[in-house]
C-alpha cells in the first residue's frame, strides 16, 4: 500500500513539474498586464528581462515584435525580434514573414503617398524635394522586400523625374538582376544610358528588348526614335511600317512614321499620315503644329493656310500660326492680306 502511495505521489510530482515548466515566465505575464494598461515602456522592459533570463523563449521575442516595436514603427527591431521568434519557434515562420511583409507595405505606401504629393506640388522645388523623400522611403521599403517590383517601379520613377541618371541606372540594374522586368522601367533605363559613344550598344539592347516585349509600345517608339537620332532613317521607317502592318490602327505609330517621312523630305506621305492622326485628334495643338510645318515645307500653300488658321483658332497668340499663315498667303499671291498677318506675327515674337 505504501508503495502505491509513493508511486502516486511521484506521478503527481512529475505532472506538477511538467505543468510548471509549461507556464510562461512571470515577466511575460507582467508584460501582458502592462500592455492591457497601455504602458508599452514597462511591457518592453519586462519582455527584455524575459529574453535575458530565458533566451530560448520565442513568446517574448514575438510580443516585442508585434506589440512593442511594430506599433512604434521601430521597424529594424520589429524585424529582428520576428526573425528571432521564428528561429526559436519554427511554427512562427509564416506569421514572422507576414510581419516583415507588413512593414514593407507600410513603407511602400508612405513612399507612394509622398510620390503622389510630389506630382501635385505647385512649385518645382517642392516637387523635387518630395520626389527625393519618396525615393528614400522606397529604398527603405526594399530593405524589407528586395523583390518588390512595385517598389522598384516607384523608386526608379522618382529618380527619373529628378533626372538622377546614376540612380536610375543603378536601381534598374538591381531590378533586372532579380529577374524583375518592367518595360516602362526599361525605357527610362535606356533613355539615360543613351550617351555619346554608347548609342550602338543601347540600340542593340533595345532591339532585343522589343523582341522580348512585342506589345511594349513605349519600347518600340524609343527604339525607332533613337534610330532616327543617329539618322538611321530607313531602318527606322522600315521598323515602324512593320509595326503598323501588325497594328494598323495604332495612331502612335502613324504619328511617328509621319515624322520620319518628314525627316527624309517625303512630304506627301507625311501629309497623308498627319491628316489621318488629326482626324482622330482635331484639337491637338502640338500635332497641328507639326502637320502645318510639314505641309508648309511640302509647298502646299492652300493646305498650310488652312492648318495655320486652325492653330490660331486654338491659340490666338501663336506666333508660329501667324508666321505660317502670312507666308502661305504670300506664296498664293495674297500680298495685302499676308502683310496684315505678318505684322501680327512680328508683334507676337
C-alpha positions in Angstrom: 0.0 0.0 0.0 2.8 2.4 0.9 4.5 1.5 -2.4 1.3 2.5 -4.3 1.1 5.8 -2.4 4.7 6.6 -3.1 4.1 5.9 -6.8 1.1 8.1 -6.9 2.9 11.0 -5.2 5.9 10.6 -7.6 3.5 10.7 -10.5 1.7 13.8 -9.2 5.1 15.5 -8.7 6.1 14.8 -12.2 2.9 16.2 -13.6 3.2 19.3 -11.4 6.8 19.9 -12.6 5.7 19.4 -16.2 2.9 22.0 -15.7 5.2 24.5 -14.0 7.7 24.2 -16.9 4.9 25.0 -19.4 3.8 28.1 -17.5 5.0 31.4 -19.0 7.7 33.4 -17.2 6.3 35.9 -14.7 8.0 38.7 -16.8 5.8 37.8 -19.8 2.7 37.7 -17.6 3.6 41.1 -16.2 4.3 42.5 -19.7 0.8 41.4 -20.9 -0.7 43.2 -17.9 1.2 46.4 -18.8 0.1 46.1 -22.4 -3.5 46.0 -21.2 -2.8 49.1 -19.2 -1.4 50.8 -22.3 2.1 51.0 -20.8 4.4 49.8 -23.6 7.6 51.0 -21.9 7.0 48.9 -18.8 6.0 46.0 -21.0 9.1 46.3 -23.1 11.3 46.3 -20.0 9.6 43.1 -18.8 9.9 41.3 -22.1 13.6 42.2 -22.5 14.2 40.8 -19.0 12.4 37.6 -20.1 14.6 37.3 -23.1 17.7 37.8 -21.0 16.6 35.2 -18.4 15.0 32.8 -20.9 17.0 33.3 -24.2 15.1 30.4 -25.8 11.7 31.9 -25.2 10.1 32.7 -28.5 7.0 34.3 -27.0 9.0 37.2 -25.5 10.6 38.0 -28.9 7.3 37.7 -30.7 5.5 40.0 -28.2 8.3 42.6 -28.6 8.0 42.4 -32.4 4.2 42.6 -32.6 3.1 44.6 -29.6 6.0 46.9 -28.9 8.2 47.7 -32.0 5.8 47.4 -34.9 3.2 49.9 -33.4 6.1 52.3 -32.6 7.4 51.9 -36.2 10.7 50.7 -34.9 10.9 48.5 -38.0 14.5 47.2 -37.6 13.8 46.0 -34.1 10.5 44.5 -35.1 12.1 42.5 -37.9 14.9 41.4 -35.6 12.5 40.1 -33.0 10.2 38.5 -35.5 13.2 36.6 -37.1 14.4 35.6 -33.6 10.9 34.3 -32.7 10.8 32.3 -36.0 14.3 30.8 -35.3 13.3 29.8 -31.8 9.9 28.5 -32.8 9.6 27.4 -36.5 5.8 27.4 -36.2 6.1 31.2 -36.1 7.7 31.3 -39.6 4.6 32.2 -41.6 3.5 34.9 -39.1 7.0 36.3 -38.9 7.3 36.5 -42.7 3.9 38.2 -42.8 5.0 40.8 -40.2 8.1 41.7 -42.4 5.8 42.0 -45.4 3.5 44.3 -43.4 6.5 46.5 -42.6 7.3 46.6 -46.4 3.7 47.5 -47.2 3.7 50.4 -44.7 6.9 51.8 -46.0 5.9 51.4 -49.7 2.6 53.1 -49.0 4.4 56.0 -47.3 6.7 56.3 -50.4 3.7 56.2 -52.8 1.9 58.9 -50.8 4.9 61.1 -51.0 5.3 60.4 -54.7 1.7 61.3 -55.4 2.1 64.5 -53.4 5.1 65.4 -55.5 3.1 65.1 -58.7 0.5 67.6 -57.2 3.1 70.1 -56.0 2.9 73.6 -57.5 6.5 74.7 -57.1 9.3 72.7 -58.8 11.4 72.9 -55.7 8.7 71.3 -53.6 8.1 68.7 -56.3 11.8 67.7 -56.3 12.0 67.7 -52.5 9.0 65.4 -52.3 10.4 63.1 -55.0 13.7 62.7 -53.2 11.8 61.9 -50.0 9.7 59.4 -51.8 12.9 57.8 -53.2 14.3 57.4 -49.6 11.1 55.7 -48.4 11.0 53.4 -51.4 14.7 52.5 -50.8 13.9 51.8 -47.2 11.0 49.6 -48.2 13.3 47.5 -50.4 15.2 46.5 -47.3 12.2 44.5 -46.2 11.2 43.2 -49.6 14.0 43.4 -52.2 12.0 41.7 -54.9 9.1 44.1 -54.8 8.6 45.1 -58.4 6.1 47.8 -57.4 8.6 49.4 -55.1 11.4 49.4 -57.7 8.9 51.0 -60.2 8.2 53.8 -57.8 11.8 54.3 -56.8 13.1 54.5 -60.3 10.3 56.8 -61.4 11.2 59.2 -58.6 14.8 59.3 -59.7 13.8 59.6 -63.3 11.6 62.6 -62.6 14.5 64.3 -60.8 16.9 63.4 -63.7 19.2 61.4 -61.4 20.9 59.3 -64.1 23.3 57.3 -61.8 20.4 56.2 -59.5 18.1 55.3 -62.4 20.8 53.1 -63.9 21.9 51.6 -60.6 18.4 50.5 -59.4 17.3 49.5 -62.9 20.2 47.1 -63.0 19.5 45.9 -59.4 15.9 45.2 -60.5 16.9 43.4 -63.7 19.4 41.3 -61.8 16.5 39.9 -59.8 14.6 39.0 -63.0 12.1 41.7 -62.3 11.3 43.2 -65.7 9.1 46.2 -66.5 9.0 47.7 -70.0 8.4 51.2 -68.6 11.5 51.0 -66.4 13.5 49.6 -69.3 12.5 52.7 -71.3 13.8 55.0 -68.5 17.0 52.9 -68.3 17.8 53.1 -72.0 17.0 56.7 -72.2 19.5 57.5 -69.5 22.1 55.2 -71.0 21.9 56.9 -74.4 25.1 58.9 -74.3 27.7 59.8 -76.9 29.7 56.7 -77.9 27.2 54.3 -76.4 24.5 54.7 -79.0 25.0 51.4 -80.8 25.2 49.4 -77.6 21.8 50.8 -76.5 20.3 50.2 -79.9 21.5 46.6 -79.8 20.0 46.1 -76.3 16.8 47.8 -77.3 16.4 45.6 -80.4 16.5 42.6 -78.0 14.1 44.2 -75.6 11.4 44.8 -78.2 11.6 41.1 -79.2 11.2 40.2 -75.6 8.2 42.6 -75.2 6.5 42.8 -78.6 3.5 44.7 -77.1 5.5 47.3 -75.2 4.7 50.3 -77.4 6.9 52.6 -75.4 10.0 50.5 -76.1 9.2 50.3 -79.8 8.8 54.0 -80.0 12.0 54.7 -78.1 13.9 52.3 -80.4 12.6 54.0 -83.6 13.2 57.4 -82.1 16.8 56.5 -81.3 17.4 55.1 -84.8 16.2 58.5 -86.1 18.6 60.4 -83.8 21.6 58.6 -85.3 20.0 59.2 -88.8 19.2 55.6 -89.5 16.0 56.8 -91.1 15.5 53.9 -93.5 15.8 51.4 -90.7 13.5 53.4 -88.5 10.9 53.7 -91.3 11.0 50.0 -92.1 10.7 49.1 -88.4 7.7 51.5 -88.0 6.0 50.2 -91.1 6.3 46.6 -89.8 4.7 47.6 -86.6 1.8 49.3 -88.4 1.3 46.2 -90.5 0.6 44.3 -87.3 -1.3 47.1 -85.7 -2.7 49.4 -88.4 -5.0 51.4 -86.0 -2.1 52.4 -83.7 -2.0 56.2 -84.1 1.2 56.5 -82.1 3.0 54.5 -84.9 1.2 56.5 -87.6 2.3 59.8 -86.0 5.9 58.5 -85.6 6.0 57.4 -89.2 4.7 60.8 -90.4 7.6 62.5 -88.5 10.1 60.1 -90.1 8.8 60.8 -93.6 9.2 64.5 -92.8 12.9 63.8 -91.9 13.5 62.3 -95.3 11.5 65.0 -97.1 8.7 62.6 -98.2 6.1 65.3 -97.5 3.3 63.7 -99.4 3.4 60.5 -97.3 3.8 62.6 -94.2 0.9 64.8 -95.0 -1.4 61.8 -95.5 -0.4 60.3 -92.2 -0.7 63.6 -90.3 -4.2 64.0 -91.6 -5.1 60.5 -90.5 -4.0 61.3 -87.0 -5.7 64.7 -87.0 -9.0 63.1 -88.0 -8.9 61.5 -84.6 -7.4 64.4 -82.7 -8.6 67.6 -84.4 -7.8 69.9 -81.5 -4.3 68.6 -80.7 -2.2 71.8 -81.0 1.2 70.0 -81.0 0.0 67.7 -83.7 -1.4 70.6 -85.7 1.9 72.5 -85.4 3.9 69.5 -86.7 1.5 68.9 -89.5 1.4 72.6 -90.5 5.2 72.7 -90.6 5.3 69.5 -92.8 2.6 70.8 -95.2 4.3 74.2 -95.4 7.6 72.5 -96.3 5.9 70.5 -99.0 4.8 73.8 -100.5 1.1 73.0 -100.3 0.2 76.7 -99.6 -3.5 76.2 -99.5 -3.5 73.4 -97.0 -0.8 75.2 -95.0 -3.1 78.2 -94.8 -5.9 76.1 -93.6 -3.8 74.4 -90.8 -2.4 77.8 -89.7 -5.9 79.2 -89.3 -6.9 76.1 -87.2 -3.8 76.7 -85.0 -4.7 80.4 -84.5 -8.3 79.4 -83.6 -7.0 77.2 -80.8 -4.2 79.6 -79.8 -4.8 83.2 -80.8 -1.3 84.2 -79.6 0.5 81.6 -81.7 3.4 83.4 -83.4 4.1 80.1 -85.3 0.5 80.0 -86.6 0.6 83.6 -87.9 4.1 83.0 -89.4 2.8 80.1 -91.4 -0.3 81.9 -92.3 1.2 85.0 -93.8 3.9 83.1 -95.7 1.3 80.7 -97.1 -0.9 83.7 -98.2 2.2 85.5 -99.7 3.1 82.4 -101.7 -0.5 82.3 -103.0 -0.1 85.9 -104.2 -2.4 87.4 -101.5 0.2 90.1 -100.6 -2.0 92.6 -98.8 -3.6 90.0 -96.5 -0.2 88.4 -95.9 1.2 91.7 -94.8 -1.5 92.2 -92.2 -0.8 88.8 -90.6 3.0 89.4 -90.9 2.7 92.4 -88.6 0.8 90.3 -86.1 3.5 87.6 -86.2 6.2 90.2 -85.6 4.4 91.6 -82.6 4.0 88.1 -81.1 7.6 87.1 -81.5 
